[in-house]
């Protein structure tokens, strides 16, 4: 019970801290259902969400934080690297040459985040706890984000294909088939295996001007959960997993923290 309370308290501190680790990454799209044309294909604008307020909170520093950015071909599974425009929300136009369900994906660089007391004041460090005294908490973190773009199709099998992130939210129905009041079934995977009893939070654009989520649930023993679509529009789903550090990292941090986000639209 003490361990559960400690993890819950740490999560609350991180969310409220407003520092780099407390920030969350997600992907926004100007059009989740671009029409397909045989000659010109299809396109959408992808831009990064970063921070605490959905759909836009803060600017993501590409050089400091962004590791990978790409989209996945629905037919062959090939990864196509993307280069966002520097500055601002790192927006980029993504062009698709075929119809189908595409995953646009991003991955943050891993890093350490430490909170400690010094001279009666709280300090935040983007680094390990090594050499620091009065450490309150210290984490190693990694984040992944996905956006589902349905291009000129009624439905396609590719929406439920995992892309291979260490932690990943996989929809078991294509959101394009859902309406307000329906449930979206999902499965959370960690290193390719289902994550049982994992907390899942979801919200939609316009639900809150603050940091609240509209819906919360947890996965079952098979890593599955259902999210009720309370309102049509663009949705964000978040899943997190925390683990004790392996032996070689115990002198650097107290916990490993993995985060996945998934964005989509319900018309």
C-alpha positions as CSV (number, residue, x, y, z in Angstrom):
1,X,0.0,0.0,0.0
2,X,2.9,2.4,0.8
3,X,4.3,1.8,-2.7
4,X,1.0,2.6,-4.4
5,X,0.6,5.8,-2.4
6,X,4.2,6.8,-3.2
7,X,3.7,6.2,-7.0
8,X,0.4,8.2,-6.9
9,X,2.0,11.1,-5.0
10,X,4.9,11.2,-7.5
11,X,2.6,11.3,-10.5
12,X,0.7,14.2,-8.9
13,X,3.9,16.1,-8.2
14,X,5.2,15.5,-11.8
15,X,1.9,16.7,-13.4
16,X,1.8,19.8,-11.3
17,X,5.5,20.7,-11.5
18,X,5.3,22.3,-15.0
19,X,8.9,21.3,-15.6
20,X,10.2,19.4,-18.7
21,X,9.4,16.0,-17.4
22,X,6.0,16.9,-16.3
23,X,5.3,17.9,-19.9
24,X,3.5,15.4,-22.1
25,X,4.0,15.1,-25.9
26,X,1.2,14.4,-28.4
27,X,0.5,15.0,-32.1
28,X,-2.2,17.2,-33.6
29,X,-3.5,17.1,-37.2
30,X,-5.3,19.7,-39.2
31,X,-7.3,16.9,-40.9
32,X,-7.6,13.3,-39.6
33,X,-9.7,12.3,-42.7
34,X,-8.0,13.9,-45.7
35,X,-9.7,13.0,-49.0
36,X,-7.7,11.0,-51.5
37,X,-7.2,12.1,-55.2
38,X,-5.7,9.7,-57.7
39,X,-3.4,12.3,-59.1
40,X,-2.5,14.5,-56.1
41,X,-2.9,11.9,-53.3
42,X,-3.7,13.4,-49.9
43,X,-2.1,15.6,-47.2
44,X,-2.5,17.0,-43.8
45,X,-0.6,19.3,-41.4
46,X,0.9,17.6,-38.3
47,X,2.0,19.7,-35.4
48,X,3.3,18.9,-31.9
49,X,1.4,19.3,-28.7
50,X,3.6,19.7,-25.6
51,X,2.8,20.5,-22.0
52,X,-0.3,20.2,-19.9
53,X,-3.1,21.9,-21.8
54,X,-4.8,20.0,-24.7
55,X,-4.8,20.7,-27.6
56,X,-1.9,23.2,-27.3
57,X,0.2,24.0,-24.2
58,X,3.8,24.8,-25.0
59,X,6.6,24.7,-27.6
60,X,8.6,21.5,-28.0
61,X,12.4,22.1,-28.3
62,X,13.3,19.8,-31.3
63,X,17.0,19.7,-30.7
64,X,16.7,19.0,-27.0
65,X,13.9,16.5,-26.9
66,X,12.8,15.1,-30.3
67,X,14.3,11.7,-31.2
68,X,12.2,10.4,-34.1
69,X,9.4,11.6,-36.3
70,X,7.9,9.5,-39.1
71,X,4.7,8.0,-40.6
72,X,4.0,4.3,-41.3
73,X,2.8,3.0,-44.6
74,X,-0.4,1.0,-44.0
75,X,0.4,-1.7,-46.7
76,X,4.1,-2.5,-46.3
77,X,4.7,-1.1,-42.8
78,X,7.7,1.0,-44.1
79,X,8.7,4.0,-42.0
80,X,8.9,7.4,-43.8
81,X,11.0,9.9,-41.8
82,X,9.5,13.4,-41.4
83,X,11.4,16.7,-40.9
84,X,9.3,19.3,-39.0
85,X,9.8,23.0,-39.7
86,X,12.0,24.5,-36.9
87,X,10.4,26.7,-34.2
88,X,6.9,27.0,-32.9
89,X,4.8,23.8,-33.0
90,X,7.2,22.0,-35.4
91,X,4.5,21.8,-38.0
92,X,5.0,19.9,-41.2
93,X,2.9,18.9,-44.2
94,X,2.6,15.1,-44.6
95,X,1.7,13.8,-48.0
96,X,0.2,10.3,-48.7
97,X,0.4,8.6,-52.1
98,X,-2.2,5.9,-51.3
99,X,-5.4,5.6,-49.4
100,X,-5.4,3.7,-46.1
101,X,-5.0,4.2,-42.3
102,X,-1.7,5.8,-41.5
103,X,0.1,6.2,-38.2
104,X,2.1,9.4,-37.8
105,X,4.5,8.8,-34.9
106,X,7.0,10.7,-32.7
107,X,9.5,9.6,-30.0
108,X,11.2,11.7,-27.4
109,X,14.8,11.3,-26.4
110,X,15.1,9.5,-23.1
111,X,16.4,11.5,-20.1
112,X,16.6,12.0,-16.4
113,X,14.5,14.3,-14.2
114,X,15.3,14.9,-10.5
115,X,13.7,17.0,-7.8
116,X,15.8,17.9,-4.7
117,X,15.9,20.3,-1.8
118,X,18.8,22.8,-1.3
119,X,18.9,25.6,1.2
120,X,15.2,25.2,1.9
121,X,14.1,25.5,-1.8
122,X,12.9,22.9,-4.3
123,X,15.2,22.5,-7.3
124,X,14.5,20.7,-10.6
125,X,17.3,19.0,-12.6
126,X,17.2,17.6,-16.1
127,X,19.7,15.0,-15.1
128,X,20.3,12.0,-12.7
129,X,20.4,12.2,-9.0
130,X,24.1,11.3,-8.9
131,X,26.0,13.6,-6.5
132,X,22.8,15.3,-5.3
133,X,21.7,15.4,-1.7
134,X,18.1,15.6,-0.2
135,X,16.6,14.0,-3.4
136,X,12.8,13.9,-3.3
137,X,12.5,11.9,-6.5
138,X,14.5,11.0,-9.6
139,X,13.3,9.4,-12.8
140,X,14.4,8.2,-16.2
141,X,11.7,8.9,-18.7
142,X,10.7,8.2,-22.3
143,X,7.6,9.2,-24.4
144,X,6.0,8.1,-27.6
145,X,3.1,9.7,-29.5
146,X,0.8,8.5,-32.4
147,X,-1.9,10.1,-34.5
148,X,-4.3,8.0,-36.7
149,X,-4.9,9.5,-40.1
150,X,-7.6,7.8,-42.2
151,X,-6.9,8.7,-45.9
152,X,-9.8,8.3,-48.3
153,X,-11.1,5.0,-46.9
154,X,-14.2,3.7,-45.2
155,X,-12.2,1.4,-43.0
156,X,-8.9,-0.6,-43.1
157,X,-7.1,-3.2,-41.1
158,X,-3.9,-1.2,-40.6
159,X,-5.4,0.9,-37.7
160,X,-4.9,-2.0,-35.2
161,X,-1.3,-2.8,-36.2
162,X,1.3,-2.0,-33.5
163,X,4.1,0.2,-34.7
164,X,6.6,-1.2,-32.1
165,X,6.9,1.6,-29.5
166,X,8.0,0.3,-26.1
167,X,4.7,1.5,-24.7
168,X,1.9,1.8,-27.1
169,X,-1.9,2.3,-27.3
170,X,-3.5,0.1,-30.0
171,X,-7.2,0.8,-30.9
172,X,-9.2,-2.4,-31.5
173,X,-11.8,-0.5,-33.6
174,X,-11.2,2.3,-36.1
175,X,-12.4,5.5,-34.5
176,X,-14.0,6.4,-37.9
177,X,-16.7,3.8,-37.2
178,X,-17.7,5.4,-33.8
179,X,-20.2,7.9,-32.8
180,X,-20.9,9.9,-29.7
181,X,-21.9,7.5,-26.9
182,X,-20.0,4.5,-28.3
183,X,-17.0,2.9,-26.7
184,X,-13.5,2.7,-28.2
185,X,-11.8,-0.6,-27.2
186,X,-8.0,-0.3,-26.9
187,X,-5.1,-2.5,-25.8
188,X,-2.0,-1.1,-24.1
189,X,1.3,-2.9,-24.9
190,X,4.6,-2.7,-23.2
191,X,7.5,-4.2,-25.2
192,X,5.0,-6.0,-27.3
193,X,3.1,-7.6,-24.4
194,X,-0.3,-6.6,-22.8
195,X,-0.1,-4.3,-19.8
196,X,-2.5,-5.3,-17.0
197,X,-4.0,-2.7,-14.6
198,X,-2.5,0.3,-16.5
199,X,-4.1,3.7,-15.9
200,X,-5.6,5.2,-19.0
201,X,-6.8,8.8,-19.3
202,X,-8.7,10.4,-22.2
203,X,-10.1,13.8,-23.1
204,X,-11.4,15.7,-26.1
205,X,-10.6,19.1,-27.5
206,X,-12.8,21.7,-25.7
207,X,-13.5,19.6,-22.6
208,X,-11.4,21.8,-20.3
209,X,-9.2,24.9,-20.4
210,X,-7.1,23.4,-17.6
211,X,-5.4,20.1,-17.1
212,X,-8.3,17.8,-16.5
213,X,-9.1,14.6,-18.4
214,X,-12.7,13.8,-19.4
215,X,-12.4,10.0,-18.8
216,X,-10.3,7.6,-16.8
217,X,-10.1,3.9,-16.7
218,X,-7.6,1.1,-16.4
219,X,-6.7,-2.0,-18.4
220,X,-7.8,-5.5,-17.5
221,X,-5.5,-8.6,-17.3
222,X,-5.3,-8.7,-21.1
223,X,-4.2,-5.1,-21.2
224,X,-7.6,-4.1,-22.7
225,X,-9.8,-1.1,-21.7
226,X,-12.8,0.8,-23.1
227,X,-13.1,4.5,-23.5
228,X,-16.5,6.0,-23.8
229,X,-16.8,8.6,-26.5
230,X,-18.5,11.3,-24.5
231,X,-18.4,13.9,-27.3
232,X,-17.6,14.0,-31.0
233,X,-14.4,15.7,-32.0
234,X,-10.6,15.2,-31.6
235,X,-9.5,13.0,-28.7
236,X,-6.3,12.4,-26.8
237,X,-5.6,9.1,-24.9
238,X,-2.7,8.7,-22.5
239,X,-1.2,5.6,-20.9
240,X,1.7,5.4,-18.4
241,X,3.8,2.7,-17.0
242,X,6.3,2.9,-14.1
243,X,9.0,0.4,-13.1
244,X,11.8,0.2,-10.6
245,X,15.2,0.9,-12.2
246,X,17.5,-1.9,-13.3
247,X,20.7,-2.4,-11.2
248,X,22.9,-0.2,-13.4
249,X,20.6,2.8,-13.1
250,X,19.9,2.6,-9.3
251,X,22.5,5.2,-8.5
252,X,21.0,7.6,-11.1
253,X,17.2,7.3,-10.6
254,X,14.5,5.8,-8.4
255,X,12.0,4.9,-11.2
256,X,11.6,4.4,-14.9
257,X,8.6,6.2,-16.4
258,X,7.1,5.4,-19.9
259,X,4.3,7.4,-21.5
260,X,2.3,6.9,-24.7
261,X,-0.3,9.2,-26.3
262,X,-2.7,8.5,-29.1
263,X,-4.8,11.2,-31.0
264,X,-7.7,10.6,-33.3
265,X,-11.0,12.2,-34.4
266,X,-14.6,11.0,-34.0
267,X,-16.8,12.7,-36.5
